[in-house]
Amino acid sequence: MILTWLYVPGDRPEVVAKALRAGADAVIVDLEDAVSASRKEYARAATAELLTERPPAPVYVRVNALDSPWAGADLTALARLRGLAGLRLPKISAPEQIAAVADRTGGVALYALLESALGVERAYEIARAHPALRGLSLGESDLRADLGVSAEAGLDWPRSRVVVAARAAGLAPPAQSVFPDIRDLEALAVSCARGRALGFLGRAAIHPRQLPVIERAYLPGPAEVTAAQEIVTAARRTPGAVALPDGRFVDPAVLAGAERVLALSRRESAVLS
């Protein structure tokens, strides 16, 4: 189960090497926004060289936007490399884009980034576009610009929309978009808590110092685990609806939530079911 995703620019192999040892659950090598036009070919070649063998942590690659001059070469160079865990596709706004990439890449795991109002509106259609699609997430910087949103609360509806669309399509809960201030770890923790309340699972980071904050925010604390274990124990002892001594009512939905908490505490993939 992936809780922390660490972005790193693809044209800086030495930084990629450090990122692979930084403790993230997965590394995202970025060929898009983090790389200037003059460095696109070098970034692609360096990333392809890295992925000829399996790296020490799962590596996903954010390719260039599909309508850009570089996307076709990105897909051709990377799709069948042994070390590639999956491709992240930016600026997706239509399900046909997913189907086209899936047909071209032969079963590679794909992740759609929704970065426009149109992409958010079509979230469920995109989520169901092809079996190769394994997840959705938001690209919040571009989305803010598209919507004219100036406050954090203005993204609550798009965030909920992508969480619901992913669940309805049987995909894993989305990870939160990056938090741009690498120094304000307190604000990052608050934002992660909000994301968890909305149904996200994990978060992308742009600096290793953000990783432990994200992990702490998304892993259940001791009190949550204890409460969940009490619910599961009571349900096993008395099948059906039951009231705990402290007044908590347990029914199948409450039990399912408790089981997800326990699975998450063990970092099991079962939390996604």
ZAVO-419401 format. One line per 10 residues: number of its first residue (from 0); for each residue x, y, z of N, C-alpha, C. Coordinates in pm, whole numbers, plus 50000, padded with zeros to 5 digits. Example, Ala and Ser with C-alpha at 12.3 -4.5 7.8 and 13.67 -1.06 7.14 Angstrom:
% ZAVO-419401
0) 51319:49431:50780:51230:49550:50780:51320:49670:50780; 51285:49775:50708:51367:49894:50714:51290:50003:50787
END
This chain:
% ZAVO-419401
0) 50084:49881:50000:50000:50000:50000:50088:50125:50000; 50057:50218:49913:50136:50339:49900:50067:50455:49972; 50137:50513:50068:50088:50633:50137:50166:50757:50095; 50293:50741:50063:50376:50857:50030:50436:50840:49890; 50416:50943:49808:50468:50949:49672:50560:51070:49665; 50684:51053:49626:50781:51163:49624:50815:51201:49480; 50778:51324:49441:50811:51376:49309:50958:51416:49303; 51020:51392:49186:51158:51430:49165:51177:51461:49017; 51253:51565:48983:51270:51601:48841:51352:51497:48765; 51305:51462:48647:51369:51357:48569:51502:51395:48509
10) 51533:51523:48501:51659:51565:48441:51771:51581:48545; 51748:51528:48666:51850:51534:48770:51870:51395:48830; 51944:51310:48760:51961:51171:48805:52016:51159:48945; 52102:51252:48986:52159:51245:49120:52052:51268:49227; 51953:51353:49197:51843:51377:49289:51748:51257:49290; 51728:51197:49174:51647:51076:49166:51708:50966:49253; 51839:50950:49246:51907:50849:49327:51885:50873:49475; 51891:50999:49518:51866:51031:49659:51720:51003:49696; 51629:51036:49606:51487:51015:49633:51456:50868:49654; 51524:50782:49583:51500:50638:49596:51542:50585:49733
20) 51623:50662:49804:51667:50622:49938:51604:50708:50047; 51505:50790:50011:51449:50888:50106:51341:50830:50196; 51294:50710:50168:51192:50648:50252:51050:50660:50202; 51030:50715:50084:50895:50721:50027:50850:50582:49984; 50720:50559:49989:50668:50432:49940:50686:50418:49790; 50681:50530:49719:50700:50531:49574:50761:50663:49532; 50836:50661:49424:50897:50780:49366:50832:50808:49232; 50800:50935:49208:50745:50978:49080:50851:51062:49009; 50907:51008:48902:51001:51084:48821:50920:51171:48726; 50942:51301:48735:50860:51396:48659:50932:51438:48532
30) 50869:51415:48418:50919:51462:48289:50845:51587:48242; 50742:51627:48319:50656:51736:48272:50696:51870:48334; 50623:51915:48434:50639:52052:48484:50778:52082:48540; 50844:51981:48597:50973:52005:48661:51089:52012:48562; 51063:51989:48434:51171:51982:48335:51146:52085:48225; 51245:52168:48197:51231:52268:48091:51232:52202:47954; 51182:52274:47855:51172:52218:47720:51308:52173:47667; 51412:52248:47698:51545:52214:47648:51603:52089:47712; 51543:52043:47821:51597:51926:47894:51506:51804:47882; 51400:51812:47803:51304:51702:47796:51370:51573:47745
40) 51447:51580:47639:51506:51459:47582:51607:51398:47678; 51687:51482:47742:51783:51430:47840:51710:51361:47956; 51603:51424:48007:51528:51366:48119:51469:51231:48081; 51415:51222:47960:51358:51095:47913:51465:50987:47905; 51580:51020:47847:51687:50922:47832:51740:50877:47967; 51758:50971:48060:51808:50936:48192:51710:50847:48266; 51582:50876:48251:51479:50795:48318:51472:50656:48257; 51482:50647:48125:51481:50517:48059:51600:50432:48105; 51715:50496:48119:51833:50422:48167:51811:50370:48308; 51754:50453:48394:51726:50411:48532:51635:50289:48535
50) 51536:50286:48446:51431:50184:48453:51461:50059:48372; 51581:50047:48320:51617:49921:48253:51622:49806:48354; 51645:49837:48480:51640:49739:48589:51546:49790:48697; 51503:49702:48786:51412:49743:48892:51487:49826:48996; 51442:49948:49022:51508:50032:49123:51471:49986:49264; 51537:50041:49366:51511:49997:49505:51375:50038:49560; 51304:50128:49496:51168:50164:49534:51085:50171:49407; 50953:50149:49417:50870:50158:49296:50882:50296:49232; 50899:50299:49101:50912:50424:49029:50800:50439:48928; 50728:50548:48940:50625:50588:48845:50678:50710:48770
60) 50635:50728:48648:50682:50841:48569:50564:50926:48526; 50571:51056:48556:50473:51149:48500:50527:51195:48365; 50460:51150:48261:50501:51188:48127:50449:51327:48095; 50488:51378:47980:50438:51507:47937:50292:51497:47892; 50224:51609:47891:50083:51612:47851:50067:51549:47714; 49957:51478:47696:49940:51397:47575:49935:51481:47448; 49900:51607:47458:49896:51692:47338:50027:51771:47320; 50129:51736:47396:50257:51806:47386:50345:51739:47280; 50454:51804:47238:50543:51744:47139:50624:51626:47192; 50623:51604:47324:50712:51505:47383:50642:51377:47429
70) 50512:51379:47441:50441:51267:47503:50459:51137:47427; 50450:51141:47294:50464:51018:47216:50598:50951:47239; 50705:51029:47239:50837:50973:47262:50850:50921:47405; 50788:50989:47500:50789:50941:47639:50729:50801:47648; 50611:50784:47589:50542:50656:47598:50621:50546:47528; 50676:50576:47413:50754:50477:47338:50878:50434:47416; 50945:50529:47477:51071:50500:47546:51052:50424:47677; 50938:50445:47745:50924:50398:47882:50833:50278:47902; 50735:50261:47814:50623:50172:47844:50663:50029:47876; 50767:49976:47816:50799:49834:47835:50927:49811:47914
80) 50969:49909:47988:51091:49895:48068:51063:49817:48195; 51157:49735:48233:51141:49642:48345:51115:49712:48478; 51177:49829:48496:51167:49896:48626:51051:49992:48641; 50965:50002:48540:50854:50098:48547:50736:50039:48624; 50692:50109:48729:50574:50066:48804:50445:50117:48744; 50451:50231:48675:50330:50286:48615:50355:50423:48558; 50259:50471:48479:50268:50602:48416:50159:50693:48472; 50196:50814:48502:50102:50915:48547:50079:51012:48431; 49953:51028:48396:49916:51103:48276:49857:51237:48316; 49925:51347:48287:49876:51479:48329:49768:51533:48237
90) 49689:51624:48294:49592:51703:48217:49493:51617:48138; 49445:51512:48203:49345:51425:48139:49208:51490:48151; 49135:51493:48040:49001:51552:48041:48898:51468:47968; 48937:51350:47917:48843:51266:47843:48882:51119:47856; 48785:51029:47865:48818:50886:47877:48891:50832:47756; 48868:50891:47639:48935:50843:47519:49087:50855:47528; 49134:50952:47605:49278:50967:47622:49338:50847:47695; 49266:50798:47795:49314:50682:47870:49316:50558:47780; 49209:50537:47707:49201:50421:47619:49312:50422:47515; 49342:50539:47461:49446:50550:47359:49583:50516:47416
100) 49613:50567:47536:49742:50537:47598:49749:50389:47636; 49641:50334:47688:49640:50193:47726:49666:50104:47605; 49605:50135:47493:49626:50055:47372:49772:50063:47327; 49833:50176:47350:49971:50197:47305:50074:50137:47399; 50042:50127:47527:50142:50087:47625:50127:49943:47674; 50027:49872:47627:50021:49728:47650:50008:49682:47793; 49919:49743:47869:49890:49692:48003:49965:49758:48116; 50047:49857:48087:50114:49931:48194:50010:50000:48283; 50033:50000:48414:49941:50067:48506:49940:50217:48478; 49820:50273:48465:49804:50414:48433:49733:50487:48547
110) 49769:50614:48565:49708:50699:48667:49675:50832:48602; 49550:50874:48612:49504:50997:48547:49508:51113:48644; 49566:51224:48599:49567:51347:48677:49465:51442:48617; 49368:51480:48697:49262:51570:48653:49299:51711:48697; 49316:51800:48599:49372:51932:48630:49288:52046:48573; 49166:52016:48532:49077:52118:48474:48935:52091:48519; 48850:52193:48503:48709:52175:48535:48648:52063:48452; 48685:52054:48325:48630:51949:48240:48674:51811:48287; 48800:51798:48327:48847:51670:48378:48772:51628:48503; 48747:51722:48594:48673:51690:48716:48530:51650:48683
120) 48464:51722:48592:48327:51689:48553:48317:51548:48495; 48422:51504:48429:48422:51372:48364:48494:51265:48448; 48510:51291:48575:48592:51204:48659:48547:51058:48654; 48418:51033:48665:48371:50894:48667:48389:50827:48531; 48362:50900:48423:48384:50843:48289:48531:50807:48270; 48619:50895:48314:48762:50869:48302:48802:50750:48389; 48747:50743:48510:48782:50634:48601:48744:50497:48545; 48644:50493:48458:48597:50366:48400:48649:50345:48257; 48744:50425:48214:48782:50427:48073:48850:50299:48026; 48928:50233:48114:49005:50116:48070:49054:50042:48193
130) 49063:49907:48187:49112:49831:48302:49256:49866:48342; 49333:49922:48251:49470:49959:48286:49477:50079:48379; 49368:50154:48389:49367:50270:48477:49355:50223:48623; 49454:50258:48704:49457:50213:48843:49424:50322:48943; 49418:50447:48899:49390:50551:48996:49368:50688:48933; 49298:50772:49010:49277:50912:48976:49345:50998:49081; 49379:51119:49043:49417:51220:49141:49400:51357:49077; 49408:51459:49160:49396:51595:49111:49534:51658:49093; 49545:51743:48992:49658:51833:48980:49610:51969:49024; 49631:52002:49150:49559:52115:49209:49612:52252:49167
140) 49737:52262:49130:49787:52393:49087:49717:52438:48959; 49713:52349:48861:49644:52384:48736:49494:52400:48758; 49438:52316:48845:49295:52325:48870:49258:52457:48937; 49340:52501:49032:49316:52631:49095:49312:52742:48991; 49408:52737:48898:49414:52840:48795:49292:52834:48705; 49250:52713:48671:49135:52698:48582:49006:52746:48647; 48991:52719:48775:48868:52755:48846:48872:52895:48906; 48988:52955:48915:48999:53084:48983:48985:53072:49132; 49022:52959:49188:49009:52935:49331:49126:52997:49405; 49098:53073:49509:49204:53139:49585:49216:53087:49728
150) 49119:53007:49773:49122:52955:49910:49113:52803:49908; 49172:52743:50010:49175:52597:50020:49035:52536:50014; 48939:52600:50080:48803:52545:50086:48739:52537:49948; 48786:52618:49855:48729:52616:49721:48755:52488:49645; 48848:52404:49697:48878:52278:49631:48804:52160:49693; 48726:52184:49797:48659:52072:49865:48569:51994:49770; 48492:52064:49687:48402:51991:49598:48478:51908:49495; 48577:51964:49422:48653:51879:49330:48722:51761:49400; 48770:51784:49520:48834:51675:49593:48733:51564:49624; 48616:51601:49672:48514:51501:49699:48470:51430:49572
160) 48461:51506:49464:48421:51449:49335:48515:51339:49291; 48645:51361:49303:48740:51260:49257:48742:51140:49350; 48721:51162:49480:48712:51050:49575:48592:50962:49542; 48477:51023:49519:48354:50948:49487:48369:50875:49354; 48424:50943:49253:48440:50880:49121:48530:50759:49129; 48640:50770:49202:48731:50657:49216:48663:50540:49283; 48592:50567:49392:48523:50460:49464:48415:50396:49379; 48338:50477:49308:48230:50424:49224:48283:50336:49113; 48405:50364:49067:48465:50286:48961:48547:50168:49013; 48551:50151:49144:48625:50040:49201:48775:50061:49209
170) 48818:50187:49202:48961:50219:49213:49000:50247:49358; 49129:50248:49381:49179:50283:49514:49147:50428:49546; 49136:50461:49676:49117:50602:49712:49231:50686:49656; 49202:50805:49607:49308:50890:49552:49404:50939:49660; 49526:50967:49617:49621:51037:49702:49603:51187:49683; 49628:51262:49789:49619:51408:49779:49728:51464:49689; 49697:51578:49632:49794:51652:49553:49903:51709:49644; 50011:51756:49584:50124:51806:49662:50088:51931:49741; 50157:51948:49852:50146:52069:49934:50269:52154:49901; 50251:52275:49846:50363:52345:49784:50465:52408:49878
180) 50431:52429:50005:50524:52493:50099:50601:52385:50174; 50728:52367:50139:50805:52258:50201:50851:52291:50341; 50834:52416:50385:50878:52455:50520:50767:52445:50623; 50644:52468:50584:50534:52475:50680:50474:52336:50702; 50540:52260:50786:50497:52123:50810:50370:52117:50895; 50349:52220:50977:50226:52223:51056:50105:52240:50965; 50115:52330:50869:50004:52347:50775:49985:52224:50689; 50095:52156:50655:50084:52031:50580:50005:51928:50660; 50033:51916:50789:49961:51820:50873:49812:51851:50878; 49779:51980:50890:49638:52020:50893:49571:51985:50760
190) 49639:52013:50650:49584:51984:50518:49565:51834:50497; 49661:51755:50546:49648:51608:50534:49529:51557:50615; 49510:51613:50734:49397:51572:50816:49266:51601:50744; 49260:51716:50677:49142:51750:50599:49123:51653:50484; 49233:51620:50416:49225:51525:50306:49179:51388:50350; 49230:51343:50463:49187:51212:50514:49038:51214:50546; 48989:51324:50604:48847:51336:50635:48761:51331:50508; 48815:51377:50396:48742:51377:50270:48749:51243:50198; 48834:51153:50245:48840:51020:50185:48966:50991:50105; 49064:51080:50108:49191:51052:50040:49272:50951:50120
200) 49370:50892:50053:49459:50797:50119:49601:50826:50074; 49680:50890:50161:49817:50923:50126:49827:51054:50049; 49953:51088:50016:49974:51218:49952:50107:51219:49877; 50109:51299:49770:50233:51325:49699:50312:51434:49771; 50444:51421:49767:50533:51517:49832:50633:51571:49730; 50688:51687:49761:50792:51743:49675:50924:51757:49748; 50927:51713:49875:51053:51716:49951:51048:51604:50055; 51162:51537:50079:51162:51426:50176:51114:51465:50315; 51134:51592:50356:51091:51629:50491:50940:51622:50508; 50866:51622:50399:50720:51612:50408:50672:51469:50432
210) 50756:51370:50404:50712:51231:50407:50663:51184:50544; 50739:51206:50653:50689:51158:50783:50561:51227:50828; 50542:51352:50790:50419:51424:50826:50300:51358:50757; 50315:51327:50630:50208:51263:50555:50176:51126:50613; 50280:51050:50643:50258:50915:50695:50186:50919:50830; 50230:51008:50918:50164:51020:51049:50018:51059:51034; 49989:51147:50940:49852:51195:50922:49760:51084:50872; 49812:50996:50790:49726:50896:50726:49723:50761:50796; 49821:50732:50879:49814:50608:50956:49731:50632:51082; 49642:50541:51117:49561:50560:51237:49646:50559:51363
220) 49608:50643:51459:49680:50649:51585:49639:50536:51678; 49708:50522:51791:49680:50413:51886:49534:50410:51932; 49475:50526:51959:49336:50529:52006:49241:50478:51897; 49266:50516:51772:49183:50468:51662:49194:50317:51648; 49315:50267:51658:49337:50122:51643:49268:50046:51756; 49281:50097:51877:49216:50031:51992:49065:50029:51975; 49008:50142:51935:48862:50149:51916:48817:50055:51806; 48894:50049:51698:48858:49959:51588:48866:49814:51631; 48968:49781:51709:48982:49642:51755:48867:49603:51847; 48821:49695:51930:48706:49667:52017:48581:49638:51934
230) 48563:49713:51827:48447:49691:51741:48454:49554:51674; 48571:49521:51620:48586:49393:51551:48568:49277:51649; 48624:49289:51768:48611:49182:51868:48465:49163:51909; 48395:49274:51932:48254:49264:51971:48170:49204:51859; 48197:49239:51736:48120:49187:51623:48142:49038:51604; 48262:48993:51629:48292:48850:51616:48225:48771:51727; 48216:48835:51845:48157:48766:51959:48005:48759:51947; 47946:48864:51892:47800:48871:51881:47763:48914:51739; 47738:48820:51649:47706:48857:51511:47582:48946:51504; 47579:49033:51402:47466:49124:51386:47493:49255:51458
240) 47391:49338:51467:47406:49467:51533:47424:49447:51683; 47513:49528:51742:47541:49515:51885:47582:49652:51939; 47551:49678:52065:47592:49802:52131:47708:49772:52225; 47815:49851:52217:47928:49835:52307:47895:49897:52441; 47968:49860:52547:47941:49914:52680:47946:50066:52688; 48028:50129:52604:48037:50274:52608:47932:50344:52524; 47839:50266:52466:47729:50325:52391:47746:50324:52240; 47864:50289:52192:47882:50284:52047:47802:50169:51986; 47734:50199:51877:47652:50099:51809:47731:50040:51693; 47730:49909:51683:47807:49840:51580:47712:49767:51487
250) 47719:49804:51358:47645:49731:51256:47745:49698:51145; 47702:49632:51036:47799:49592:50933:47880:49707:50875; 47820:49824:50859:47894:49937:50803:48002:49984:50901; 47969:49991:51029:48067:50031:51131:48179:49928:51137; 48143:49800:51128:48243:49694:51130:48338:49706:51011; 48283:49734:50894:48368:49749:50775:48467:49863:50793; 48421:49974:50851:48511:50085:50877:48621:50049:50975; 48587:49973:51079:48687:49931:51177:48790:49838:51114; 48743:49749:51029:48836:49658:50961:48930:49733:50869; 48882:49841:50806:48970:49922:50722:49076:49991:50806
260) 49037:50040:50924:49135:50104:51012:49244:50004:51051; 49207:49883:51086:49306:49783:51127:49396:49743:51010; 49336:49730:50892:49417:49699:50774:49516:49810:50745; 49469:49935:50758:49556:50049:50733:49669:50055:50835; 49639:50022:50960:49743:50024:51064:49852:49922:51034; 49815:49815:50962:49913:49714:50921:49967:49741:50782; 49919:49852:50720:49958:49889:50584:49928:49777:50485; 49809:49721:50498:49766:49614:50410:49680:49672:50296; 49690:49609:50180:49609:49652:50066:49461:49628:50089; 49427:49546:50186:49286:49518:50214:49210:49643:50251
270) 49281:49747:50292:49213:49872:50328:49138:49930:50208; 49176:49890:50088:49116:49947:49968:48984:49880:49932; 48956:49766:49989:48837:49691:49947:48712:49743:50016
END
